[in-house]
Every structure is written in structure tokens, then in C-alpha cells.
Amino acid sequence: MSKKQKLLEKLMEGNADESFSFQDFAVVIQHLGFEYVRKSGSHRVFEKAGLPPMVVQPRKDGKAKAYQIKQLRDALTK
């Protein structure tokens, strides 16, 4: 199993939302077919046809924000 697939499984389990690194979160988003569109300050925008754009930003400690992980998980399960 690839690292990207393992990260996706970790994200979908929902047990590590508070400790998920932002860099890994961005890798998963792109692995899912989202295209990196632009960066504005600390915000990064990813888009994929049929889904709302994902506007994400890291916490000060380099981790992904838990609510943004949940938003992605909810978008994927709908």
C-alpha cells in the first residue's frame, strides 16, 4: 500500500484529525484529484469538478485544521 493510500485511510478514519500534518493533508487532497489552483497568504485553494473548492491553511504548529479535514471527509462521503 502506498504512503498516499495510508494517509487517505488515516484521514477517513477520523481518529487523527488533531495530529494530521498540513503537508500530508495537501498530499491527500491532490491524490484525490483536486488541483492546486492558487495560494493567497497562508491559504491554499484546491478545486475539483463537482465538489466545492477546498480553501485550507495550516495551524501555526504545521498541522492541518481539524475542521478542514472533517469538511473534506464529509465532501467525499456525500
For each residue, the residues with C-beta under 8 A, 3 or more apart:
1: 5 6
2: 5 6
3: 6 7
4: 7 8 27 28 31
5: 1 2 8 9
6: 1 2 3 9 10
7: 3 4 10 11 24 27 28 31
8: 4 5 11 12 28 31 32
9: 5 6 12 13
10: 6 7 13 15 16 20
11: 7 8 14 16 20 25 28 69 72 73
12: 8 9 73 76
13: 9 10 16
14: 11 17 69 70 73
15: 10
16: 10 11 13 19 20
17: 14 20 64 66 69 70
18: 63 66
19: 16 63
20: 10 11 16 17 24 25 63 64 66 69
21: 24 25 62 63 64
22: 25 26 56 58 59 62 63 64
23: 26 27 62
24: 7 20 21 27 28 64
25: 11 20 21 22 28 29 56 64 68 69
26: 22 23 29 30 36 44 46 56
27: 4 7 23 24 30 31
28: 4 7 8 11 24 25 31 32 72
29: 25 26 32 34 46 54 56 72
30: 26 27 33 34 35 36 46
31: 4 7 8 27 28
32: 8 28 29 48 76
33: 30 48
34: 29 30 46 47 48 51 54
35: 30 46 47 48
36: 26 30 44 45 46
37: 45 46 47 53
38: 44 45
39: 43 44 45
40: 43 45
41: 57
42: 57 58
43: 39 40 55 56 57
44: 26 36 38 39 55 56 57
45: 36 37 38 39 40 53 54 55
46: 26 29 30 34 35 36 37 53 54 56
47: 34 35 37 51 53 54
48: 32 33 34 35 51 54
49:
50:
51: 34 47 48 54 75
52: 75
53: 37 45 46 47
54: 29 34 45 46 47 48 51 68 71 72 75
55: 43 44 45
56: 22 25 26 29 43 44 46 64 65 68
57: 41 42 43 44 65 68
58: 22 42 62 63 64 65
59: 22 62 63 64 65
60:
61:
62: 21 22 23 58 59
63: 18 19 20 21 22 58 59
64: 17 20 21 22 24 25 56 58 59 68 69
65: 56 57 58 59 68 69
66: 17 18 20 69 70
67: 70 71
68: 25 54 56 57 64 65 71 72
69: 11 14 17 20 25 64 65 66 72 73
70: 14 17 66 67 73 74
71: 54 67 68 74 75
72: 11 28 29 54 68 69 75 76
73: 11 12 14 69 70 76 77
74: 70 71 77 78
75: 51 52 54 71 72 78
76: 12 32 72 73
77: 73 74
78: 74 75
